[in-house]
Amino acid sequence: MTAKTSTTKPPTAHKTPRKRQPTAPPEMDAPMTAPEPEGGTLPSHPATELLAYQTDLWRRGVRYLDTLCERADNMLEHEQAGKPPLLDFDYEMLVDGRRLARPANYALLRITRVGEDCLEDCLDETRPPVMIVDPRAGHGPGIGGFKRDSEVGMALHEGHPVYFVIFFPEPVPGQTLEDVLHVLRRFVETLAERHPGQPPVLYGNCQAGWAIALLSADCEGLVGPAVLNGSPLSYWTGESGVNPMRLAGGLLGGAWLTHLMADLGDGRFDGANLATNFEALKPANTLWQKDYQLFADIDGQRERFLEFERWWTGFYSLSKEEIVAIVENLFVGNKLERGELEVCPGCSVDLKRIRNPLVIFASGGDNITPPIRRSTGSPRSIPIPRHSRPPTSVSSTCSIPTSGIWASSSPPRWRASSTERSSRASAI
C-alpha cells in the first residue's frame, strides 16, 4: 500500500499543561492515623478504640469522597479542553493525518522538551528513533508518556529521538482501517526522511500492537524492531474459565450489536462501550477492589488514582467502518492469525511477511490479552526461527494488569533461568 502525501501545516509546539493540584483541605493532608495523647499510647479501652476507629473512618471517608469529586472535575476539565493528549512532555506536531490525501484522525508528534530541559543536547544521533503508538480502544492517547517514568521517558533517558502517535476524539467520516494504515505508513516514511539509514523502533501498546504488526508486514525494510506490549494477535486461543473475552463474540451472536451501537451513534461508535467491556471482565475489581484499595491507602493511592482515571475516563470514538472491521475480522473471524485479513480489495495481510525483530511482553494478570494470545502462542501466524535470523520473538511474562505492562509505576521483575536469558540475549 502506498499513501499520497499532501502539504501539511508547519510544526506547532505545545507545552505540557500544568496538572491540577489536590483540593483537599489542609487538615486532611495528615496521614490517616488516630491521634495519641502526649503521655504515650492510647489506653486499651473498647470505647477509646471505637472512637479512634470511627475518627479514622470519617477522615478516610471525607478524603475518599473528595478524591472522587476531583476525578469528576478532572474529567470535565479534560473534555472542555478538547481532550488533548495526556503527555507529561512538551511536543510539536509534525504531520496531521487529517490533512493527508487519505485522511485519518491520527497525528505524529515529536517530543521536544522534558520540563525545563531541552532535548537537543541530550540525544544521541547514533541511536535510532522511537515511535510510540498508544491504544485506540475507547480511551485517548498519552498512557505511554503520561509520567516521566514511562516509555517516552525511558527512551529519552537512553538518548533516542522520540516520536509519539496520537489520535483525535472524533474519527474522519467514513474512516477505515486501510486509511489508518496509510497514515501510519506516512509517519514511518517521515521518520525515514528525518533519520536516513536508521529504521525506527516501533512501540505498540495493546490495540496498537496489532496495528504495528500490520505495519511491519506492509513496510518491509522501513521499520526496525517492533515492541508489542499486551497486544492480541491470536483471538480464539485461551483457557477455559479464565479468558472469557474470546467467547463474547459467539455468545452475543457475532457483530450485530456492534452494527446497532454504531447506527445509534449515527455512524460513530462511542469508546465508552469498549471501556464498559473491559470493566465487565472483572466485576469484582470494578465494583469493589479498585475503590477499596483507594480507601484503604488514601494517602498513598490518591495521586496515582487521579492520574490513571484522568486517562481512563477520557472516551474517544471510532467510525462504524473501523469497529465493524475490527470485530468481524479479528475477534469473530480471527482472520489476522490465518493471514486472511483484507484491508483493501485484493490486498491481504500475512504476518509471515514480517522480517523485523519482535519483542513481545505479556502478563498472566492480563485478562484482556493474556500470554496465550501473543503471536508466539500461535505457530500458524509467525514462524519463530531457532537461530537469530529474523523474525525473532523475545517474550517475557509477569502477573500485572494489561495497562501495567506499559504504564507501570515500577518495572516488573522478569523471571528467567540462566539458559533462557542466554538464549534471549543471543536472539536479540
C-alpha positions in Angstrom: 0.0 0.0 0.0 1.2 3.5 -0.7 -0.2 6.8 0.6 -0.3 10.0 -1.3 1.2 12.9 0.5 -0.1 16.4 0.7 1.0 19.7 2.2 0.9 19.9 6.0 0.9 22.9 8.3 4.3 23.9 9.9 5.0 22.2 13.2 3.1 23.6 16.1 4.8 23.5 19.5 2.7 22.5 22.6 3.6 22.8 26.2 2.5 20.3 28.8 -0.5 21.7 30.8 0.0 22.0 34.5 -1.6 19.3 36.5 -4.5 20.3 38.8 -3.3 20.5 42.4 -5.3 18.5 45.0 -8.1 20.5 46.5 -8.4 18.6 49.8 -8.5 20.8 53.0 -5.1 21.2 54.7 -6.3 19.4 57.8 -7.0 16.3 55.6 -3.4 16.1 54.4 -2.1 14.4 57.6 -1.6 10.6 57.5 -4.7 8.5 58.4 -3.7 7.6 61.9 -5.5 8.1 65.1 -4.2 10.9 67.5 -2.3 9.9 70.5 -2.0 11.7 73.8 1.2 13.4 74.8 1.8 11.0 77.6 2.1 7.9 75.4 -0.1 5.4 73.7 -3.8 5.3 74.0 -5.2 3.1 76.8 -6.6 -0.2 75.6 -10.2 0.5 76.2 -13.1 -0.6 73.9 -14.7 2.9 73.9 -11.4 4.6 73.1 -10.6 2.2 70.3 -14.1 2.6 68.9 -13.7 6.4 68.9 -10.3 6.2 67.2 -11.7 3.8 64.6 -14.7 6.0 63.9 -12.5 9.1 63.6 -10.1 7.4 61.2 -13.1 6.0 59.2 -14.6 9.5 59.0 -11.4 11.1 57.8 -10.8 8.4 55.2 -14.4 8.8 54.0 -14.0 12.5 53.5 -10.7 12.1 51.6 -12.2 9.3 49.5 -15.3 11.4 48.5 -13.1 14.4 47.8 -10.9 12.2 45.5 -14.0 11.0 43.6 -15.2 14.6 43.2 -11.8 15.7 41.9 -11.8 12.8 39.4 -15.1 14.1 38.0 -13.7 17.6 37.9 -10.7 16.4 36.0 -12.9 14.5 33.5 -15.0 17.6 32.8 -11.9 19.8 32.6 -10.3 17.4 30.1 -13.4 17.3 27.9 -13.8 21.1 28.0 -10.2 21.5 26.8 -10.9 19.3 23.8 -9.3 16.1 25.2 -5.6 16.9 24.5 -3.1 14.0 24.8 -2.1 13.4 28.4 1.6 13.7 27.8 4.0 14.9 30.6 6.4 16.2 27.9 6.4 19.2 25.5 5.9 18.3 21.9 5.4 19.7 18.4 3.1 18.3 15.7 4.9 17.2 12.5 2.2 15.6 10.5 -1.6 15.9 10.9 -3.2 12.8 9.3 -6.5 14.7 8.8 -4.8 16.8 6.1 -3.4 14.0 4.0 -4.8 12.8 0.7 -6.3 9.8 2.5 -7.2 11.3 5.9 -7.4 9.7 9.3 -7.7 11.2 12.7 -4.0 10.5 13.6 -1.1 12.8 14.1 2.7 12.4 14.5 4.3 14.4 17.4 8.0 15.0 18.2 8.9 15.2 21.9 10.9 18.4 22.3 11.4 19.1 26.0 11.2 17.5 29.4 10.2 20.1 31.9 12.8 22.9 31.6 15.4 20.7 29.9 15.7 20.9 26.1 16.5 17.6 24.4 18.7 18.7 21.6 21.9 18.4 23.6 20.9 15.1 25.3 20.0 13.0 22.2 22.5 10.5 20.7 22.4 10.8 16.9 23.7 7.3 16.5 20.6 5.8 18.1 17.5 5.1 16.0 14.3 7.0 16.6 11.5 5.5 18.6 7.8 5.8 17.5 5.3 5.0 20.2 1.7 4.3 19.4 -0.9 4.2 22.1 -4.0 2.0 22.0 -7.2 3.4 20.3 -9.6 1.2 22.2 -12.1 3.6 23.7 -9.6 5.8 25.6 -7.4 8.7 24.5 -3.7 8.8 23.8 -1.0 9.6 26.4 -0.8 6.5 28.6 2.7 5.7 27.1 4.0 9.1 28.3 1.8 10.5 31.0 4.6 10.5 33.5 8.4 10.8 33.4 9.0 7.1 34.2 7.2 5.8 31.1 8.0 4.5 27.7 8.7 8.1 26.4 10.8 8.9 29.5 12.9 5.7 29.3 13.6 6.1 25.6 14.7 9.7 26.1 16.9 8.7 29.0 18.7 6.3 26.6 19.3 9.1 24.1 16.7 8.1 21.5 14.8 10.7 19.5 11.2 10.0 20.5 8.0 10.5 18.4 4.5 9.9 19.6 1.5 9.0 17.5 -1.8 10.4 18.8 -5.4 10.4 17.6 -8.2 12.8 17.9 -11.5 12.3 19.8 -13.6 12.0 16.6 -12.8 9.9 13.5 -12.9 11.3 10.0 -16.3 10.4 8.5 -16.1 7.1 6.8 -12.6 6.4 8.1 -11.4 2.7 7.5 -8.6 0.5 8.7 -7.0 1.0 5.3 -7.0 4.8 5.8 -5.3 4.3 9.3 -2.6 2.1 7.9 -1.9 4.5 5.1 -1.4 7.3 7.6 0.8 5.2 9.9 2.9 4.3 6.9 3.3 8.0 6.0 4.5 8.6 9.6 7.2 5.9 9.1 8.2 7.4 5.8 8.5 10.8 7.6 10.9 9.3 10.2 12.9 7.7 7.4 13.3 11.1 5.8 14.4 12.7 9.1 16.7 9.8 10.1 18.2 8.3 7.0 19.6 4.8 7.4 18.0 4.4 10.9 14.8 2.4 10.8 12.6 3.5 13.7 11.8 1.2 16.7 8.0 0.8 16.9 6.2 0.5 20.2 2.6 -0.7 20.1 0.5 -0.8 23.2 -2.5 -3.2 23.4 -4.7 -2.5 20.4 -1.8 -0.5 18.7 0.3 -3.7 18.8 -1.7 -5.5 16.1 -1.7 -2.2 14.1 2.1 -2.2 14.4 2.2 -5.9 13.3 0.1 -5.0 10.2 2.5 -2.1 9.5 5.6 -4.3 9.9 4.1 -6.8 7.4 3.5 -4.0 4.9 6.6 -1.8 5.4 9.4 -4.4 5.0 12.7 -2.6 5.2 11.3 0.6 6.5 10.9 -0.3 10.2 13.3 -1.7 12.8 12.4 -3.8 15.9 8.8 -3.8 17.0 7.8 -4.0 20.6 4.3 -5.3 21.3 3.0 -4.7 24.8 0.0 -6.7 25.8 -1.1 -7.0 22.2 -3.6 -9.7 20.9 -2.8 -11.4 17.6 -4.5 -14.7 18.1 -8.1 -14.2 19.2 -9.5 -17.7 19.5 -6.9 -19.0 21.9 -7.5 -19.0 25.7 -8.0 -21.2 28.7 -11.4 -22.5 29.8 -12.9 -20.4 32.5 -10.0 -18.0 32.6 -10.3 -15.9 29.4 -14.0 -15.1 28.8 -13.4 -12.3 26.3 -12.7 -14.7 23.5 -16.3 -16.2 23.9 -18.1 -12.8 23.8 -18.4 -12.8 20.0 -20.1 -16.2 19.9 -22.4 -15.6 23.0 -23.6 -12.2 21.7 -24.3 -13.6 18.2 -21.5 -12.0 16.1 -21.2 -8.4 15.1 -24.9 -7.3 15.1 -24.6 -5.5 18.4 -21.6 -3.5 17.1 -23.7 -2.5 14.0 -26.6 -1.5 16.2 -24.5 0.7 18.6 -22.7 2.4 15.7 -26.0 3.0 13.9 -27.5 4.5 17.1 -24.4 6.8 17.2 -25.1 8.0 13.6 -22.0 6.2 12.2 -19.7 6.6 15.2 -19.1 4.1 17.9 -18.7 5.6 21.4 -15.5 4.4 23.1 -17.3 4.3 26.4 -18.8 1.0 25.2 -15.4 -0.5 24.9 -14.4 0.7 28.4 -17.6 -1.0 29.7 -16.5 -4.3 28.2 -13.1 -4.0 29.9 -14.8 -3.2 33.2 -17.2 -6.2 32.8 -14.3 -8.7 32.5 -13.6 -8.4 36.2 -16.6 -7.0 38.1 -15.0 -7.6 41.5 -12.3 -5.1 40.6 -14.7 -2.6 39.1 -17.3 -2.7 41.9 -15.1 -3.2 44.9 -11.3 -3.8 44.7 -10.3 -0.6 43.0 -12.3 1.7 45.4 -11.3 -0.4 48.4 -7.6 0.0 47.6 -8.1 3.8 47.3 -10.0 3.9 50.6 -7.5 1.7 52.5 -4.5 3.7 51.4 -5.9 7.1 50.6 -2.7 9.0 51.2 -0.5 6.7 49.0 -3.0 5.9 46.3 -4.8 9.3 45.8 -2.4 10.8 43.2 -1.9 7.5 41.3 -5.6 7.0 41.2 -6.3 10.5 39.8 -3.6 10.3 37.2 -4.8 7.0 35.8 -8.5 7.9 36.0 -7.8 11.1 34.0 -6.8 8.8 31.1 -9.4 6.1 31.8 -12.4 8.5 31.8 -11.5 10.2 28.5 -13.5 8.4 25.9 -12.8 8.6 22.1 -15.0 7.4 19.3 -14.4 5.1 16.3 -16.1 5.1 13.0 -18.6 2.4 12.2 -16.4 1.1 9.4 -13.4 0.7 11.7 -15.1 -1.0 14.7 -17.2 -3.4 12.4 -14.0 -4.4 10.6 -12.2 -5.0 13.9 -14.9 -7.1 15.3 -15.7 -9.1 12.2 -12.1 -9.7 11.1 -10.3 -10.1 14.4 -12.5 -11.0 17.4 -15.1 -13.0 15.5 -13.3 -14.1 12.3 -9.7 -14.4 13.7 -8.5 -13.6 10.1 -5.3 -11.9 11.2 -3.8 -15.1 12.6 -4.8 -17.0 9.5 -3.5 -14.5 7.0 -6.9 -13.7 5.6 -7.4 -10.1 6.7 -8.1 -7.9 3.8 -7.5 -4.2 4.4 -8.4 -3.3 0.9 -9.9 -5.2 -2.1 -7.4 -7.8 -3.2 -4.8 -6.8 -0.5 -4.5 -9.2 2.4 -2.1 -9.0 5.4 0.1 -12.0 6.1 2.1 -11.9 9.3 4.6 -14.3 7.9 5.9 -11.4 5.8 7.2 -9.7 9.0 11.0 -9.7 8.8 11.9 -7.2 11.5 12.6 -8.5 15.1 9.7 -8.6 17.5 9.9 -8.1 21.3 6.7 -9.2 23.0 5.6 -8.5 26.5 2.6 -10.4 28.0 1.2 -10.8 31.5 -0.5 -13.6 33.3 -2.5 -11.0 35.1 -3.9 -9.5 31.9 -7.4 -10.8 31.3 -7.8 -8.8 28.1 -4.7 -10.1 26.2 -3.2 -13.0 28.2 0.2 -14.6 27.2 -1.5 -17.3 25.3 -2.8 -14.7 22.8 0.6 -13.4 22.0 1.9 -14.2 18.5 4.4 -16.8 19.7 1.5 -18.7 21.1 0.2 -19.5 17.6 2.8 -21.1 15.3 0.4 -20.7 12.4 0.9 -16.9 12.5 4.6 -16.1 12.7 7.3 -18.8 12.2 9.8 -18.4 15.2 13.3 -19.5 14.0 15.7 -21.3 16.2 18.6 -19.0 15.2 19.0 -15.2 15.2 17.5 -14.9 11.6 14.5 -12.6 11.8 11.7 -12.5 12.6 12.8 -13.1 16.2 10.4 -13.1 19.1 11.6 -12.5 22.6 8.8 -12.8 25.1 8.6 -12.0 28.8 5.7 -12.8 31.2 4.7 -11.5 34.6 1.5 -11.0 36.6 0.3 -7.4 36.2 -2.8 -6.0 34.5 -2.8 -5.0 30.8 -2.2 -1.3 31.3 0.6 -2.0 33.8 2.7 -3.6 31.1 3.4 -0.2 29.5 2.4 2.2 32.3 3.6 0.5 35.5 4.8 2.7 38.3 7.8 0.4 38.7 9.4 -2.0 36.2 8.2 -5.6 36.7 10.7 -8.2 37.7 11.1 -10.8 34.9 11.8 -14.4 35.9 14.0 -16.4 33.6 16.6 -19.1 34.0 20.2 -18.5 33.1 19.7 -20.7 29.9 16.6 -18.7 28.9 18.4 -15.4 29.5 21.3 -16.5 27.4 19.0 -17.7 24.5 17.1 -14.4 24.6 20.3 -12.4 24.5 21.6 -14.4 21.6 18.3 -13.9 19.8 18.4 -10.1 20.2 
